[in-house]
Amino acid sequence: MRFQTLRGFRDYLPADASARRLLFDTVRQVSRRFGFEEVETPSVEGIDLFKVKSGDAIVAETFSFTDKGGREVTLVPEITPSVARMYVERAKIEPLPVKWFSIQRLWRYEEPQSGRTREFSQVNLDILGVPGIEADLEVLSVTREIMERIGLNGRYVMRVSDRRLAEGLGRSLGARETAPFFRALDRREKISKTEFRGELTAAGLSEEACQRLEDLLERCGTGLGPSEARPVLESLRGWDAMGPEGTAGVDNLLALLDRAASTGLEGALLFDPSLIRGLAYYTSTVFEVWAKQGQVRALFGGGRYDRLVELFGGPSVPACGIAMGDQTLEILLREAGLWPERAPGLEVYVATVDAALVPQARAWAMRLREEGMVADYDLLTRPLARQMKEGARRGAQWLLLLGPRELEKGEVTVRNMRTGQQVAVAASEVVGWIRSASVSDAPGPARSPAPPTSPSDAATPGPRGSPSGGPGGARDPPSKGSG
């Protein structure tokens, strides 16, 4: 029987696995630098935890089942409810503010598509206990720093709005209910103009109101920078029936955009009144990160959810956060040519000219590993030429060539896999020599090594210990010994 991965699931071979590790390591470094602390939550939770936030419909989107104890449980589809549960359990002893981040595997039973798989990893950053825009700015700032550190500077924008502003716009334009109006705004970029107008009409907007909204959205385009957004936001104060909540949304956005310059966000932050975010628990500020171009434009998002902790039985605690999916980030990095195409290579590959020297190769590999180097040797006792090809395939920077005569003299031969040059080095000096030579060696991909030369073919060797082998050319390979 032939087996394969389930639909919507992926294997990660060494190149992709190491690239993902680098990505997540960068996220961890940046998050910790901003004062966030890492947390982990279980991969399985009771399904009721997610029904509380999203209703019974969430069951269709999850990998849920009845466990052996008769409990209805699910593979976790999102982290925020687990974070809220964890905080509620510790609310009496956890000092505020809380700044937590997590990087975890999640599962959603959805239709797989580009940028969306059924098993994925997600980065969550949450701040609890800060009611003002300082938390919003901090979440946006750490997100921006992550994007910059992984090399995506200039390739994304951060769109912001406020749910209270959207509610005010709906009231002012005559929407009978908030939900249909929000749904129309949220779907605007996914449907035609005719369909958009139809959904607005169904939400209760007149032809005049539809045109007024469309004029506003056209004026804002794909988003306005802080200076261009200010007059638009000021004009929205004059719309009828905006109410105090709508005005509060305007004030919040003006304050957020005013502060953007002092936090390095000004160049990336755009006001977009059509931004809603589909999840109902957002209470005010909402934001999304979008790629400026490419296959997948909407990358990830977040916002403020000041009543979520209460929803899970906890005290009234303001909260703000963002969730970043690994699949969309990978697509953007690949499109930018920033996704590593191969796993990091070895620093040193130990090869032997004689099968009898395999124990010495193992000992050398262990010694190099103990010194903190990434080292390996041939486990299949293959001929020297095959070993050298394997070292090149593994991306080794250096080959340590062991020959019996050299070992008797207390030497080993070190070969530069990028240049093909090799030199005899005293065994006691190998570690320091490689470290020193690695600093000065120009970067570049390892190439397939030239076949070992016989002593009679070799040019005059350079001075022992010289990284280049001297002007006379490459040094002789290690001896094969006498049978």
C-alpha positions as CSV (number, residue, x, y, z in Angstrom):
1,M,0.0,0.0,0.0
2,R,1.3,3.5,-0.9
3,F,0.7,6.2,1.6
4,Q,0.7,10.0,1.1
5,T,-0.1,13.1,3.2
6,L,-3.7,14.0,3.8
7,R,-5.2,16.8,1.7
8,G,-4.3,20.2,3.2
9,F,-1.3,18.9,5.1
10,R,2.4,19.2,4.2
11,D,5.7,17.6,4.7
12,Y,8.7,19.9,5.3
13,L,12.0,18.5,4.0
14,P,15.3,19.8,5.4
15,A,15.5,23.0,3.3
16,D,12.0,24.2,4.1
17,A,12.2,23.0,7.7
18,S,15.4,25.0,8.3
19,A,13.9,28.0,6.6
20,R,10.9,27.9,8.9
21,R,13.1,27.5,11.9
22,L,15.0,30.7,10.8
23,L,11.7,32.5,10.4
24,F,10.4,31.5,13.8
25,D,13.8,32.2,15.5
26,T,13.6,35.7,14.1
27,V,10.1,36.1,15.5
28,R,11.2,34.9,18.9
29,Q,14.2,37.3,18.9
30,V,12.1,40.3,18.0
31,S,9.3,39.5,20.3
32,R,11.6,39.0,23.3
33,R,13.4,42.3,22.5
34,F,10.0,44.0,22.7
35,G,9.4,42.5,26.1
36,F,7.0,39.7,25.1
37,E,7.2,36.4,27.0
38,E,6.6,33.1,25.2
39,V,3.8,30.8,26.3
40,E,2.4,27.5,25.0
41,T,-1.1,26.1,25.2
42,P,-2.4,22.5,24.6
43,S,-3.0,21.3,21.0
44,V,-6.4,19.8,22.2
45,E,-9.1,21.8,24.0
46,G,-12.7,21.3,24.8
47,I,-14.8,22.4,21.8
48,D,-17.0,24.6,24.1
49,L,-14.0,26.9,24.5
50,F,-14.4,27.9,20.8
51,K,-18.2,27.8,20.7
52,V,-18.3,30.5,23.4
53,K,-16.5,32.9,21.0
54,S,-17.7,31.7,17.6
55,G,-20.9,29.8,18.1
56,D,-21.9,26.2,17.1
57,A,-20.9,26.9,13.5
58,I,-17.2,26.6,14.5
59,V,-17.6,22.8,14.8
60,A,-17.8,22.4,11.0
61,E,-14.4,24.2,10.7
62,T,-12.5,22.1,13.2
63,F,-11.0,18.7,13.6
64,S,-13.3,17.8,16.6
65,F,-14.1,14.4,18.1
66,T,-15.2,12.6,21.2
67,D,-12.3,11.4,23.3
68,K,-12.1,8.2,25.3
69,G,-13.6,10.0,28.3
70,G,-16.7,11.0,26.3
71,R,-15.6,14.7,26.1
72,E,-16.2,16.8,23.0
73,V,-12.7,18.1,22.1
74,T,-11.0,19.6,19.1
75,L,-7.5,20.1,17.7
76,V,-7.0,23.8,18.4
77,P,-8.1,26.0,15.4
78,E,-6.9,29.3,17.0
79,I,-4.9,30.5,20.0
80,T,-6.7,33.5,21.3
81,P,-9.4,31.6,23.2
82,S,-6.7,29.4,24.8
83,V,-4.8,32.5,25.8
84,A,-7.9,34.0,27.3
85,R,-8.6,30.8,29.2
86,M,-5.1,30.7,30.5
87,Y,-5.2,34.3,31.7
88,V,-8.6,33.8,33.4
89,E,-7.1,30.9,35.4
90,R,-4.3,33.1,36.6
91,A,-6.1,36.5,36.7
92,K,-5.8,36.9,40.4
93,I,-2.0,36.4,40.5
94,E,-0.9,37.6,37.1
95,P,0.3,41.3,37.2
96,L,-0.7,43.6,34.4
97,P,0.1,44.4,31.8
98,V,0.7,40.9,30.2
99,K,2.7,40.7,27.0
100,W,2.6,37.1,25.7
101,F,3.5,35.5,22.4
102,S,3.3,32.0,21.1
103,I,4.2,30.0,18.0
104,Q,2.1,26.9,17.6
105,R,0.6,24.4,15.2
106,L,-3.1,24.9,14.6
107,W,-5.8,22.9,12.6
108,R,-8.8,24.1,10.6
109,Y,-11.0,21.9,8.5
110,E,-11.3,24.4,5.6
111,E,-10.9,24.1,1.8
112,P,-7.2,24.2,1.1
113,Q,-6.0,27.0,-1.2
114,S,-2.9,29.1,-1.8
115,G,-1.8,30.4,1.5
116,R,-4.2,28.2,3.5
117,T,-3.7,24.7,4.6
118,R,-5.5,22.6,7.2
119,E,-2.5,22.3,9.4
120,F,-0.5,25.4,9.9
121,S,1.7,27.3,12.3
122,Q,0.7,30.7,13.7
123,V,2.4,33.4,15.6
124,N,0.2,35.2,18.2
125,L,1.2,38.3,20.1
126,D,-1.2,39.6,22.8
127,I,-1.1,42.5,25.3
128,L,-3.6,42.4,28.1
129,G,-4.3,45.2,30.6
130,V,-3.6,48.3,28.5
131,P,-6.7,50.3,27.6
132,G,-5.1,53.0,25.4
133,I,-3.4,53.1,22.0
134,E,0.0,52.3,23.6
135,A,-0.9,48.6,23.2
136,D,-2.1,49.1,19.6
137,L,1.1,50.9,18.8
138,E,3.2,48.2,20.5
139,V,1.6,45.4,18.6
140,L,1.9,47.3,15.3
141,S,5.6,48.1,16.1
142,V,6.6,44.6,16.9
143,T,4.8,43.4,13.7
144,R,6.7,45.9,11.6
145,E,10.0,44.9,13.2
146,I,9.4,41.3,12.4
147,M,8.6,42.1,8.8
148,E,11.7,44.2,8.5
149,R,13.9,41.6,10.1
150,I,12.8,38.8,7.8
151,G,13.7,41.0,4.8
152,L,10.3,42.2,3.7
153,N,10.9,45.9,4.0
154,G,9.1,47.9,1.4
155,R,6.9,45.0,0.4
156,Y,4.0,45.4,2.7
157,V,1.6,47.9,4.2
158,M,-0.4,48.0,7.5
159,R,-4.0,49.0,7.0
160,V,-5.9,50.3,10.1
161,S,-9.4,51.3,11.0
162,D,-11.8,51.2,13.9
163,R,-14.9,49.1,14.3
164,R,-16.7,51.9,16.1
165,L,-16.1,54.2,13.1
166,A,-17.6,51.5,10.8
167,E,-20.6,51.3,13.1
168,G,-21.0,55.0,12.9
169,L,-20.8,55.0,9.1
170,G,-23.5,52.3,9.0
171,R,-25.8,54.3,11.2
172,S,-25.2,57.5,9.2
173,L,-25.9,55.8,5.9
174,G,-29.1,54.1,7.1
175,A,-28.0,50.5,7.6
176,R,-30.8,48.6,9.4
177,E,-28.4,46.2,11.1
178,T,-24.6,46.3,11.7
179,A,-23.9,42.7,10.7
180,P,-25.0,42.8,7.0
181,F,-23.3,46.2,6.5
182,F,-20.1,44.9,8.0
183,R,-20.3,41.8,5.8
184,A,-20.6,43.9,2.7
185,L,-17.6,46.0,3.7
186,D,-15.6,42.9,4.5
187,R,-16.4,41.3,1.1
188,R,-15.8,44.4,-0.9
189,E,-12.5,43.4,-2.5
190,K,-13.7,39.8,-3.1
191,I,-16.9,40.7,-5.1
192,S,-17.8,42.8,-8.1
193,K,-19.0,46.4,-7.8
194,T,-22.5,45.3,-8.7
195,E,-22.6,42.6,-6.0
196,F,-21.2,45.1,-3.5
197,R,-23.9,47.6,-4.3
198,G,-26.5,44.8,-4.0
199,E,-25.3,43.8,-0.5
200,L,-25.3,47.4,0.6
201,T,-28.9,47.8,-0.6
202,A,-29.9,44.6,1.2
203,A,-28.3,46.1,4.4
204,G,-30.7,49.0,4.1
205,L,-28.7,51.7,2.3
206,S,-30.5,53.9,-0.3
207,E,-29.0,54.6,-3.7
208,E,-27.8,57.9,-2.4
209,A,-26.2,56.4,0.7
210,C,-24.5,53.7,-1.4
211,Q,-23.0,56.3,-3.7
212,R,-21.8,58.4,-0.7
213,L,-20.1,55.4,0.8
214,E,-18.5,54.4,-2.6
215,D,-17.3,58.0,-3.0
216,L,-15.6,57.8,0.4
217,L,-14.0,54.4,-0.4
218,E,-12.8,55.6,-3.8
219,R,-11.3,58.7,-2.1
220,C,-9.4,56.5,0.3
221,G,-8.3,54.0,-2.4
222,T,-6.2,51.2,-1.0
223,G,-5.4,53.3,2.0
224,L,-4.2,56.8,3.0
225,G,-1.0,57.7,4.9
226,P,-1.3,59.6,8.2
227,S,-1.1,63.1,6.6
228,E,-3.7,62.3,3.9
229,A,-6.0,60.5,6.3
230,R,-6.4,63.4,8.8
231,P,-8.7,65.6,6.6
232,V,-10.8,62.6,5.7
233,L,-11.2,61.5,9.3
234,E,-12.0,65.1,10.4
235,S,-14.7,65.3,7.7
236,L,-16.3,62.1,9.0
237,R,-17.1,63.9,12.3
238,G,-19.7,65.9,10.4
239,W,-21.6,62.9,9.1
240,D,-25.1,62.7,10.7
241,A,-25.9,60.1,13.3
242,M,-22.3,59.0,13.7
243,G,-23.0,59.1,17.5
244,P,-20.4,59.2,20.3
245,E,-19.0,55.7,19.5
246,G,-18.4,56.7,15.9
247,T,-16.7,59.9,17.0
248,A,-14.6,57.9,19.5
249,G,-13.5,55.8,16.6
250,V,-12.4,58.8,14.7
251,D,-10.5,60.2,17.7
252,N,-8.8,56.9,18.3
253,L,-7.5,56.7,14.7
254,L,-6.4,60.3,14.7
255,A,-4.4,59.7,17.9
256,L,-3.0,56.4,16.5
257,L,-1.9,58.0,13.2
258,D,-0.4,61.1,15.0
259,R,1.8,58.8,17.1
260,A,2.9,56.7,14.1
261,A,5.7,59.0,13.2
262,S,7.4,58.7,16.6
263,T,7.3,54.9,16.5
264,G,8.7,54.4,13.0
265,L,5.3,53.3,11.6
266,E,4.5,56.3,9.4
267,G,5.8,54.9,6.2
268,A,3.9,51.6,6.5
269,L,0.6,52.6,8.1
270,L,-2.5,53.4,6.0
271,F,-6.1,54.3,7.0
272,D,-8.7,52.2,5.2
273,P,-12.4,52.7,6.3
274,S,-13.4,49.5,4.5
275,L,-11.3,47.4,6.9
276,I,-13.6,45.4,9.2
277,R,-12.0,42.1,10.1
278,G,-14.6,39.3,10.1
279,L,-14.4,38.2,13.7
280,A,-17.1,39.7,15.8
281,Y,-15.1,40.1,19.0
282,Y,-13.1,43.1,17.8
283,T,-14.2,46.2,19.7
284,S,-12.3,49.1,18.3
285,T,-8.9,49.3,16.5
286,V,-8.5,46.7,13.7
287,F,-5.5,46.2,11.4
288,E,-4.3,44.0,8.6
289,V,-0.9,43.5,7.0
290,W,-1.1,43.4,3.2
291,A,1.5,42.6,0.5
292,K,1.9,45.4,-2.0
293,Q,1.9,42.9,-4.8
294,G,2.0,39.2,-5.4
295,Q,-0.1,36.1,-5.3
296,V,-1.5,36.6,-1.8
297,R,-2.2,40.2,-0.8
298,A,-3.9,39.9,2.6
299,L,-1.3,38.3,4.9
300,F,-2.6,38.5,8.5
301,G,-4.2,40.8,11.0
302,G,-5.5,41.6,14.5
303,G,-7.0,44.4,16.6
304,R,-8.4,45.2,20.0
305,Y,-10.8,42.8,21.8
306,D,-11.5,44.5,25.1
307,R,-14.4,42.1,26.1
308,L,-12.9,38.8,25.2
309,V,-11.6,37.9,28.7
310,E,-15.0,38.6,30.2
311,L,-16.5,36.3,27.6
312,F,-14.5,33.5,29.1
313,G,-15.6,34.3,32.7
314,G,-12.7,36.6,33.6
315,P,-12.6,40.2,34.8
316,S,-12.9,43.2,32.5
317,V,-9.4,43.4,31.0
318,P,-8.6,45.4,27.8
319,A,-6.7,43.3,25.2
320,C,-5.0,43.8,21.9
321,G,-3.2,41.4,19.6
322,I,-2.3,40.1,16.2
323,A,-2.0,36.6,14.6
324,M,0.5,35.9,11.8
325,G,0.2,32.7,9.6
326,D,3.2,30.9,8.3
327,Q,1.8,30.0,4.9
328,T,1.2,33.5,3.6
329,L,4.5,34.7,4.9
330,E,6.3,31.8,3.1
331,I,4.5,32.7,-0.2
332,L,5.6,36.4,0.2
333,L,9.2,35.4,1.0
334,R,9.3,33.0,-1.9
335,E,8.0,35.7,-4.3
336,A,10.7,38.1,-3.0
337,G,13.4,35.5,-3.5
338,L,14.1,35.4,0.2
339,W,13.1,31.8,1.0
340,P,16.2,29.7,1.4
341,E,16.3,27.0,-1.3
342,R,18.5,24.6,0.6
343,A,19.2,23.7,4.2
344,P,22.3,25.3,5.8
345,G,25.4,23.2,4.9
346,L,27.9,21.6,7.1
347,E,30.9,23.5,8.4
348,V,33.2,20.5,8.1
349,Y,32.9,17.1,6.4
350,V,35.5,14.5,7.5
351,A,36.7,12.2,4.8
352,T,39.2,9.3,4.8
353,V,41.4,7.8,2.1
354,D,41.2,4.4,3.7
355,A,38.3,2.5,5.3
356,A,40.6,1.6,8.2
357,L,40.5,5.3,9.3
358,V,36.8,5.5,9.8
359,P,37.2,5.3,13.7
360,Q,39.5,8.4,13.4
361,A,37.0,10.2,11.2
362,R,34.3,9.5,13.8
363,A,36.6,10.8,16.6
364,W,37.4,14.0,14.6
365,A,33.7,14.6,13.9
366,M,32.9,14.3,17.6
367,R,35.8,16.6,18.5
368,L,34.6,19.3,16.0
369,R,31.0,18.9,17.3
370,E,32.2,19.4,20.9
371,E,33.8,22.6,19.7
372,G,30.5,23.8,18.4
373,M,30.9,23.1,14.7
374,V,28.4,21.4,12.5
375,A,30.4,18.3,11.3
376,D,29.7,14.9,9.8
377,Y,31.5,12.0,8.2
378,D,30.7,9.1,5.9
379,L,28.7,6.3,7.5
380,L,28.8,4.1,4.4
381,T,32.6,3.7,4.1
382,R,32.6,4.9,0.4
383,P,35.7,5.7,-1.7
384,L,37.3,9.1,-1.2
385,A,35.9,10.6,-4.4
386,R,32.3,9.7,-3.3
387,Q,33.0,11.1,0.1
388,M,34.1,14.4,-1.4
389,K,31.0,14.6,-3.6
390,E,28.9,13.9,-0.5
391,G,30.6,16.8,1.3
392,A,29.8,19.1,-1.6
393,R,26.2,17.9,-1.7
394,R,25.9,18.6,2.0
395,G,27.2,22.1,1.4
396,A,30.3,21.7,3.6
397,Q,32.6,24.7,3.7
398,W,35.6,22.5,4.6
399,L,36.7,19.0,4.1
400,L,39.0,17.4,6.7
401,L,41.0,14.7,4.8
402,L,42.6,12.0,6.9
403,G,45.5,10.0,5.5
404,P,47.7,7.6,7.4
405,R,51.1,9.2,6.7
406,E,49.7,12.7,7.7
407,L,48.2,11.3,10.8
408,E,51.6,9.7,11.8
409,K,53.1,13.2,11.4
410,G,50.4,14.7,13.5
411,E,48.8,16.5,10.6
412,V,45.5,16.5,8.7
413,T,44.7,18.0,5.3
414,V,42.0,20.8,5.2
415,R,40.4,21.5,1.8
416,N,38.4,24.6,1.0
417,M,35.3,23.4,-0.8
418,R,34.7,26.7,-2.4
419,T,38.1,27.2,-4.0
420,G,39.3,23.6,-4.1
421,Q,42.6,24.6,-2.4
422,Q,43.9,22.4,0.4
423,V,46.7,22.6,3.0
424,A,48.3,20.5,5.7
425,V,47.5,21.7,9.3
426,A,48.9,20.4,12.6
427,A,46.2,18.3,14.2
428,S,46.4,20.4,17.4
429,E,45.7,23.6,15.4
430,V,42.9,22.4,13.2
431,V,40.0,23.9,15.1
432,G,41.6,27.4,15.5
433,W,42.8,27.3,11.9
434,I,39.3,26.5,10.5
435,R,37.7,29.2,12.6
436,S,40.2,31.8,11.5
437,A,40.0,30.8,7.9
438,S,36.2,30.7,7.9
439,V,36.2,34.4,8.9
440,S,38.4,35.5,6.0
441,D,37.0,33.0,3.4
442,A,34.7,34.8,0.9
443,P,31.1,33.4,1.0
444,G,29.8,31.4,-1.9
445,P,28.2,28.1,-2.7
446,A,30.2,24.9,-2.4
447,R,31.1,23.5,-5.7
448,S,31.7,19.9,-6.7
449,P,35.3,19.1,-5.7
450,A,38.0,18.4,-8.3
451,P,39.1,14.8,-8.2
452,P,42.0,14.1,-5.8
453,T,45.3,14.6,-7.5
454,S,48.1,12.0,-7.2
455,P,51.4,13.1,-5.6
456,S,53.1,13.1,-9.0
457,D,50.5,15.5,-10.5
458,A,50.6,18.0,-7.6
459,A,52.4,21.3,-7.9
460,T,54.8,22.4,-5.2
461,P,52.8,22.8,-2.0
462,G,52.5,26.1,-0.3
463,P,53.8,26.6,3.2
464,R,52.2,24.4,5.9
465,G,49.3,26.2,7.6
466,S,48.7,28.6,4.7
467,P,45.0,28.8,4.0
468,S,45.6,29.3,0.3
469,G,48.2,26.7,-0.2
470,G,50.6,29.3,-1.6
471,P,51.3,30.4,-5.1
472,G,52.4,27.0,-6.2
473,G,48.8,25.6,-6.2
474,A,46.8,23.0,-4.2
475,R,48.6,20.7,-1.9
476,D,48.9,17.0,-2.4
477,P,45.9,15.0,-1.1
478,P,46.5,12.8,1.9
479,S,48.4,9.5,1.3
480,K,46.5,6.3,0.9
481,G,49.1,4.3,2.8
482,S,50.7,1.1,1.7
483,G,47.8,-1.3,1.0
